[in-house]
Amino acid sequence: MSVATLLNRLAGVLAGFVPVLLAGAAALAADKPAIDHGDTAWMLASTALVLMMTIPGVALFYGGMVRKMNVLATVMQSFAITCLVSVLWMVIGYTLAFTEGSPVIGGLTRVFMRGLDLTTTSSLAPTIPETVYAIYQMTFAIITCALICGAVADRMRFSALLLFISFWLILVYVPIAHWVWGGGFLGAAGVLDFAGGTVVHINAGVAGLVAALVLGKRRGYKVENLAPHNLVLSVVGASLLWVGWFGFNAGSAVAADGRAGMAMAVTQIATAAAALAWMFSEWMVQSKPSVLGIISGAVAGLVAITPASGFVAPGGALVIGLVAGVLCFWASTSLKNALGYDDSLDAFGVHGIGGIVGALLTGVFAVAAFSVSADSPEGTAGLLEGNPRQVLTQLIGIGVTVVYTGVVSLILLKIVDAILGLRVDQETEREGLDLRLHGETVH
């Protein structure tokens, strides 16, 4: 056999393997979804926007509403919680919330975020790097913990707050995030929460209310002047929250697509409607529309549209905003006064009540076409589209979150009180937390 003939036969054999090799490569590519550059760019931006909601958003929003002698302590809480939660999320929080496990809690495959590389993706967000998804969800955990501080402003020990938040993140936030978003039983039961009505706002609001009740009222409550020291700071903080919330809600689509666009639109509409509803309600009841009122109304609208943002149309968003503005105003004034609790910066009145309103009305206004997916080819309709059962499902989600958060938060507060003591002494409260806890003052 000549050399030429041998080479021809060898080439023929190799040519037969080429289709097999190409088919194998195609199969591998099909099993591993390609990272989408557009989705990734949007989610990188959304992550930065949501982080901005806490620092400087919540820090300035809350910092402007306390007395001057406590402003640094209030800002410090948001900044320190950002650092603390970031580390805890990397070590254990992310894996327990967003990896496969049981209907109650996730697994341990991502402890210390091990196994992540440049091409790793999550089944919950297959078109972006898992690193981006993990940090995006980290920013949600950060702001949820920071929101609690509004209920206990002016009187909680800094060391006790850090210990409580450490426990609360792992034992309350992480399980509820898994139940709703990470493959847990509430999501499987059909509870709709696009961006955090239950996971973030009801969760933080109820925890804040329990903490306020356990701590007791501020010294001088209803006797001394506890008015905000600098509402300009609060306006700046609220404005940063409003802008950052587009990353919160539209980013929860985890894609640069039409659903993200609709979530952005309904977020703007509901926020504006709630701000006006609060302003006019206050104008009617108290004869003057306040700056504090309109910015509180805007945040109430942002809260209420959060669970609904990926499920409702602009008309539904308008109603949600109007209802949230009125009810959150009522909760932050009449209800609080009637029940006599001291929720310093209305964490429960705005986030707890706003979250409940939004979660419930999601069951009324949900549009089936907006939630169509491979797992749900028909989508999930709300009451107005002929599915009254969705309202009941939403009520179950709300009830489970309220009860679990309330009970576990109470237990954790009692444990921290026994270890460190929750409340500062009277002299510290009188002189201000800035000087006594941090050795600094604002001039």
Secondary structure as GFF3:
##gff-version 3
##sequence-region A 1 443
A	DSSP	alpha_helix	3	31	.	.	.	ID=ss1
A	DSSP	alpha_helix	37	52	.	.	.	ID=ss2
A	DSSP	pi_helix	53	58	.	.	.	ID=ss3
A	DSSP	alpha_helix	59	65	.	.	.	ID=ss4
A	DSSP	three_ten_helix	68	70	.	.	.	ID=ss5
A	DSSP	alpha_helix	71	88	.	.	.	ID=ss6
A	DSSP	pi_helix	89	93	.	.	.	ID=ss7
A	DSSP	alpha_helix	94	98	.	.	.	ID=ss8
A	DSSP	three_ten_helix	111	113	.	.	.	ID=ss9
A	DSSP	alpha_helix	130	148	.	.	.	ID=ss10
A	DSSP	three_ten_helix	149	151	.	.	.	ID=ss11
A	DSSP	alpha_helix	158	168	.	.	.	ID=ss12
A	DSSP	pi_helix	169	173	.	.	.	ID=ss13
A	DSSP	alpha_helix	174	181	.	.	.	ID=ss14
A	DSSP	alpha_helix	185	188	.	.	.	ID=ss15
A	DSSP	pi_helix	197	202	.	.	.	ID=ss16
A	DSSP	alpha_helix	203	215	.	.	.	ID=ss17
A	DSSP	alpha_helix	231	249	.	.	.	ID=ss18
A	DSSP	three_ten_helix	250	253	.	.	.	ID=ss19
A	DSSP	alpha_helix	258	286	.	.	.	ID=ss20
A	DSSP	alpha_helix	291	305	.	.	.	ID=ss21
A	DSSP	alpha_helix	314	330	.	.	.	ID=ss22
A	DSSP	pi_helix	331	335	.	.	.	ID=ss23
A	DSSP	alpha_helix	336	339	.	.	.	ID=ss24
A	DSSP	pi_helix	347	352	.	.	.	ID=ss25
A	DSSP	alpha_helix	353	365	.	.	.	ID=ss26
A	DSSP	three_ten_helix	368	371	.	.	.	ID=ss27
A	DSSP	three_ten_helix	383	385	.	.	.	ID=ss28
A	DSSP	alpha_helix	389	419	.	.	.	ID=ss29
A	DSSP	alpha_helix	426	431	.	.	.	ID=ss30
A	DSSP	alpha_helix	433	438	.	.	.	ID=ss31
###
